[in-house]
Amino acid sequence: MEKADLIPAEDFCSHHSVSYTFVSGLCDAGLAEVVTIEEVQYIHPDCVADLEKLVRLHADLDINMEGIEAIAHLLQQVSDLRVQLKNMTQQLDMYKNT
């Protein structure tokens, strides 16, 4: 990944009107990933959509960091269950067709 592909965290924060301490808090909670290059923090483009969702939860719904952590955990569980359900459905279909 080249530096040109990364998004400066300062630009992201100013665009979404959030402080860097909020993004840093998300990183501390394991909900976001920031890369530091030459003392400048950058956000990977693949993480931006998830980070924007978390910012909207905080800004639009006024949810605190603990609430965001809980919601992110529940959303991950739902995603994991969907994958598990898909796999089990495929296995069931395989047994039906034999």
C-alpha positions in Angstrom: 0.0 0.0 0.0 1.4 3.3 -1.1 1.1 6.5 0.9 -0.8 8.1 -1.9 -3.6 5.5 -1.5 -4.1 6.3 2.2 -6.4 9.0 3.5 -4.9 11.5 6.0 -6.8 11.1 9.3 -6.8 14.9 9.6 -8.7 15.2 6.3 -11.2 12.5 7.3 -11.8 14.2 10.6 -12.3 17.7 9.1 -14.6 16.3 6.4 -16.8 14.5 8.9 -16.5 17.2 11.7 -15.1 14.8 14.3 -12.1 15.2 16.4 -9.1 13.0 16.0 -9.5 11.8 19.6 -12.8 10.2 18.6 -11.0 8.3 15.8 -8.2 7.5 18.2 -10.8 6.1 20.6 -12.2 3.9 17.9 -8.6 2.6 17.2 -8.1 1.9 20.9 -11.4 -0.1 21.0 -10.2 -2.1 17.9 -12.9 -0.6 15.7 -10.7 1.3 13.4 -7.1 1.1 12.1 -4.8 4.1 11.6 -1.4 3.8 10.1 1.4 6.3 11.1 3.9 7.3 8.4 6.4 10.0 9.1 4.4 11.1 12.2 1.2 11.6 10.1 -1.8 9.4 10.8 -3.6 7.8 7.8 -6.7 5.7 7.3 -6.8 2.8 4.9 -9.4 3.3 2.1 -10.9 -0.1 2.9 -11.8 1.0 6.4 -13.4 4.3 5.5 -17.0 2.9 5.0 -17.0 1.2 8.4 -15.5 4.3 10.0 -18.1 6.5 8.4 -20.9 4.3 9.9 -19.4 4.6 13.3 -19.1 8.4 12.9 -22.7 8.6 11.9 -23.8 6.6 15.0 -21.9 9.1 17.1 -22.8 12.3 15.4 -26.4 11.7 14.2 -27.6 9.5 17.1 -25.4 10.9 19.8 -24.2 7.5 20.8 -21.1 7.4 23.1 -18.0 5.3 22.6 -19.3 2.4 24.8 -22.5 2.3 22.9 -20.6 2.3 19.6 -18.5 -0.6 20.8 -21.6 -2.6 21.7 -23.3 -1.9 18.4 -20.2 -2.8 16.4 -19.9 -6.0 18.4 -23.5 -6.9 17.7 -23.2 -6.0 14.0 -20.1 -8.3 13.8 -22.1 -11.1 15.4 -24.9 -10.7 13.0 -22.5 -10.8 10.1 -20.8 -13.9 11.5 -24.3 -15.6 11.9 -25.2 -14.7 8.3 -22.1 -16.5 7.1 -22.8 -19.4 9.3 -26.4 -19.6 8.1 -25.3 -19.5 4.5 -22.8 -22.3 5.0 -25.4 -24.4 6.8 -28.0 -23.8 4.1 -25.5 -24.9 1.5 -24.8 -28.1 3.5 -28.5 -28.8 3.9 -29.0 -28.3 0.2 -26.2 -30.7 -0.5 -27.8 -33.4 1.6 -31.3 -32.7 0.1 -29.9 -33.3 -3.4 -28.2 -36.6 -2.6 
